[in-house]
Amino acid sequence: MADNEFGDLAASIQWGMGAMLEPAGRPLPEQVVRLCARTVAEWDPGRRVQATVRLDGLLEGLLIAPYARRDLTPERLAAACEEALAAARASSVRLLAEGLHELTDFRKTTARA
């Protein structure tokens, strides 16, 4: 997913969350807040750059291996950063979807009981 597409998706989700909360005036459930605050880290394929993102898509940090600065050209280092970030964001989307699915299943189960 391109950066613009991810930014558009994040803005859409934030707008949607705001729209859902405005009528009720209630904060998000604590389980969702805790889920979104979790982080995931992924490496680029060459294991030279590691990106850490929250499950809500915010970048927490980039770890650049010391040898990467020495061995890579600026263009290749930038590409490694983008690859690590893309991998971390893909994992965050998957983990967020799984977490929301689990929360939904849990709520359905407790509502029936």
Secondary structure as UniProt FT lines:
FT   HELIX           3..24
FT   HELIX           30..37
FT   STRAND          39..43
FT   TURN            45..46
FT   STRAND          49..54
FT   TURN            55..56
FT   STRAND          59..64
FT   HELIX           66..71
FT   HELIX           74..112
//
